[in-house]
């Protein structure tokens, strides 16, 4: 097995998520994860994603956390932070979600910035910080507008300053 082959098979499984019953999908991803060493952060991440995507946020969080602790890297690391934060919010731990996402926003920028902002906005709403949530969401949306980017960015800033 090559890494590229394993990645291809994992991507193919995810592309067919909706054609599987939840338990069967968890088993499918689990089988793929079993092909990697037991301490593989990628295997833990994929298992977490499978549990998460089948409605088991409570089972996903410890796996995401462990994958991050043992060195998950690259885009999967950032995805793990976003997805774990979303799962934490789902299980009633929105404040922890806000803390993780706030730190992640400060850690750098990439193509997942808007996903971080959207997840953070939801978590902020859950902790009673609705104005800040709207500010985060509008600021993330502003660069994508065909017009009014500057105005929307200013309005977003004013929501939390004023």
PLY file of the C-alpha trace (Angstrom):
ply
format ascii 1.0
element vertex 162
property float x
property float y
property float z
element edge 161
property int vertex1
property int vertex2
end_header
0.00 0.00 0.00
1.26 3.45 -0.89
0.25 6.62 0.88
-1.24 7.95 -2.36
-3.32 4.77 -2.78
-4.57 4.98 0.80
-5.46 8.66 0.40
-7.30 7.87 -2.84
-9.34 5.12 -1.18
-10.16 7.37 1.80
-11.28 10.15 -0.56
-13.42 7.66 -2.49
-15.08 6.47 0.72
-15.87 10.04 1.74
-17.28 10.78 -1.71
-19.81 8.00 -1.11
-20.70 8.88 2.49
-24.39 9.36 1.73
-24.71 5.95 0.07
-23.81 4.14 3.31
-25.72 3.53 6.51
-23.96 5.35 9.38
-22.65 2.19 11.09
-21.41 0.77 7.79
-19.60 4.01 7.00
-17.89 4.07 10.39
-16.77 0.47 9.77
-15.54 1.36 6.26
-13.40 4.24 7.53
-12.30 2.14 10.49
-11.04 -0.54 8.10
-9.05 2.03 6.18
-7.68 3.48 9.42
-6.65 -0.02 10.51
-4.25 -0.13 7.56
-2.12 2.55 9.26
-0.06 2.15 12.44
-2.12 2.23 15.63
-0.58 5.56 16.71
-1.20 7.25 13.35
-2.71 10.72 13.78
-4.22 10.42 10.28
-6.02 7.22 11.27
-7.36 8.84 14.43
-8.47 11.88 12.44
-10.34 9.79 9.85
-12.06 7.79 12.59
-13.08 11.03 14.31
-14.46 12.40 11.06
-16.49 9.24 10.51
-18.03 9.41 13.98
-18.64 13.13 13.57
-20.27 12.78 10.16
-22.60 10.08 11.44
-23.90 12.14 14.36
-21.57 11.10 17.16
-19.77 14.29 18.15
-19.17 12.85 21.61
-17.12 9.99 20.15
-15.29 12.25 17.70
-13.89 14.80 20.17
-11.45 12.48 21.99
-10.14 11.14 18.68
-9.60 14.62 17.24
-7.90 15.68 20.45
-5.59 12.64 20.44
-4.71 13.11 16.75
-3.72 16.70 17.48
-1.75 15.71 20.58
0.36 13.17 18.71
1.20 15.46 15.83
-1.44 15.66 13.13
-0.07 18.04 10.50
-1.01 19.91 7.35
-4.55 20.63 6.30
-5.85 17.75 8.42
-4.57 19.52 11.53
-6.55 22.65 10.74
-9.60 20.60 9.77
-9.33 18.73 13.07
-9.41 21.98 15.02
-12.46 23.22 13.10
-14.31 19.92 13.30
-13.47 19.31 16.95
-14.63 22.84 17.76
-17.90 22.20 15.96
-18.31 18.91 17.82
-17.57 20.59 21.15
-20.29 23.11 20.38
-22.67 20.25 19.54
-22.07 18.59 22.91
-22.59 21.77 24.92
-18.98 22.95 25.26
-19.26 26.11 23.14
-16.86 28.15 25.28
-14.08 25.65 24.62
-14.98 25.87 20.92
-14.65 29.67 21.01
-11.24 29.41 22.68
-9.88 26.88 20.18
-11.16 28.76 17.14
-9.94 32.12 18.41
-6.46 30.67 18.83
-6.65 29.01 15.41
-7.58 32.29 13.72
-4.46 33.85 15.21
-2.27 30.93 14.12
-2.27 31.71 10.43
-4.35 31.94 7.31
-5.33 29.50 4.58
-8.28 28.33 2.51
-10.14 27.26 5.66
-10.33 30.76 7.16
-14.00 31.15 6.27
-14.85 27.76 7.79
-13.14 28.86 10.99
-15.09 32.13 10.96
-18.43 30.39 10.34
-17.84 27.86 13.11
-16.65 30.59 15.46
-19.75 32.69 14.71
-21.98 29.76 15.66
-20.03 29.11 18.87
-20.10 32.79 19.81
-23.88 32.76 19.43
-24.08 29.78 21.77
-22.12 31.63 24.47
-24.31 34.74 24.20
-21.95 36.90 22.15
-24.30 37.49 19.23
-22.95 40.90 18.13
-19.46 39.48 17.92
-20.81 36.47 16.03
-22.45 38.69 13.42
-19.26 40.73 13.19
-17.17 37.62 12.51
-19.65 36.36 9.91
-19.99 39.69 8.07
-16.21 40.20 8.08
-15.73 36.74 6.56
-18.40 37.40 3.94
-17.23 40.89 2.96
-14.29 39.88 0.71
-16.61 37.66 -1.36
-19.10 40.41 -2.23
-18.99 41.96 -5.71
-19.38 45.41 -4.11
-19.44 46.98 -0.65
-16.46 45.01 0.69
-15.01 48.04 2.46
-18.35 49.13 3.93
-19.21 45.64 5.19
-15.77 45.21 6.74
-16.24 48.55 8.54
-19.74 47.60 9.70
-18.39 44.31 11.02
-15.71 46.15 12.98
-18.20 48.68 14.36
-20.47 45.94 15.68
-17.86 45.06 18.28
-16.29 48.47 18.77
-19.40 50.54 19.08
0 1
1 2
2 3
3 4
4 5
5 6
6 7
7 8
8 9
9 10
10 11
11 12
12 13
13 14
14 15
15 16
16 17
17 18
18 19
19 20
20 21
21 22
22 23
23 24
24 25
25 26
26 27
27 28
28 29
29 30
30 31
31 32
32 33
33 34
34 35
35 36
36 37
37 38
38 39
39 40
40 41
41 42
42 43
43 44
44 45
45 46
46 47
47 48
48 49
49 50
50 51
51 52
52 53
53 54
54 55
55 56
56 57
57 58
58 59
59 60
60 61
61 62
62 63
63 64
64 65
65 66
66 67
67 68
68 69
69 70
70 71
71 72
72 73
73 74
74 75
75 76
76 77
77 78
78 79
79 80
80 81
81 82
82 83
83 84
84 85
85 86
86 87
87 88
88 89
89 90
90 91
91 92
92 93
93 94
94 95
95 96
96 97
97 98
98 99
99 100
100 101
101 102
102 103
103 104
104 105
105 106
106 107
107 108
108 109
109 110
110 111
111 112
112 113
113 114
114 115
115 116
116 117
117 118
118 119
119 120
120 121
121 122
122 123
123 124
124 125
125 126
126 127
127 128
128 129
129 130
130 131
131 132
132 133
133 134
134 135
135 136
136 137
137 138
138 139
139 140
140 141
141 142
142 143
143 144
144 145
145 146
146 147
147 148
148 149
149 150
150 151
151 152
152 153
153 154
154 155
155 156
156 157
157 158
158 159
159 160
160 161
